[in-house]
């Protein structure tokens, strides 16, 4: 009896010792499989950051619009040349903006625009100014206060990048408000002027060239 009882006790002790080890091993195997599964799953998932910077703003990082094709490929009037100069100086290198440059000089705004930081200028072309009856344009050019108000009404004190043109309202330096709307590469300003060459960079400004002058709302 004592021998049988001893054997049963020994078996029980052995089982008690082996069972936790077996369970632990089983648990480790399952944990390894789960970890492998998690690693495989996370490795197979595309990084959420991998698409950052693609499309959106980057897709329109360069100038856009039909009139951009007329800009010289090299020299001071090219996009690379303009990017090195402050905005009023840069505009003087573009023959299509000569009327605007004359107006800026008459208003005494050259230094103001050239010294500003991170502004946006909606710059009317010569053709835009030609839409204004000559008698009225001459009157505006002769009235410094009125001219200053009109010109500063084309300048926003912040960077308006292409991704913000789809629908926005911005305060100008003239303490007026202008709005932008549109999509793709087709945008309007105040529902009256079209951007014909947008996202032109100068050393201190973003320039969107427009086909109409933004006159004060009556």
C-alpha positions, 0 to 999 in steps of 0.5 A: 500500500505504501509503495502504491501510495508513493507512486501516485503521489510522485505522479501527481507531483510530476504532473503538477510540475509539467502542466504549468511549463506546458501551458507556458510554452503553449502561451508563448507559441500563441503569443509569437503567432499573434505578434507575427500576425500583428507585425505582418498586418502592420507591415502590409498596411500602407503608411498613412504618411506615405501619401502626405505631400502628394496631390493637393498643394504639391500638385499645383506647386508650380504656376498655372493658367493659360497666361503662364505660357507667355512668361519668358523661359529665362532671364529676370522676367522668367519664373526663376528670375522673378522668384529672386526679387521682391514683388514690385521689382519682380513685376517690373520685369514683366511687360504685361504688368507695366501699367500696374507698375506705373500705378504702383510708382504713382501711388508710392507703394514700391517700398511698401510692397517690396518690404512686406512679408508673405503677402499675396498680390492679385495683379491686374494685367495691362489688358485688365486696366484697358477695360476701364474707360480711359477718362476714368483710368486717367482720373484714378491715376491722377488721384493718389488717395483713390489709386492707393485704395484700389491698389492695396485692395489687390493685396492680402496680408497673408499667403493665399496658396492655390489650395485656398483659392477654391473658396475663401474670403480675405482682408486686404491692405485697403481694409476691404474684403475680396473673395475667391472661388473655383476649382482645378486651374480655373479661379475667380476673384470677387466673381469678376476677375479670372486668374490667368496665371496663378501661384507665381512666386517672388521673394516675398509674395505669392502673385496671382495675375488677373484679367480685370481690375478689382474696383471698389464696390459701389 
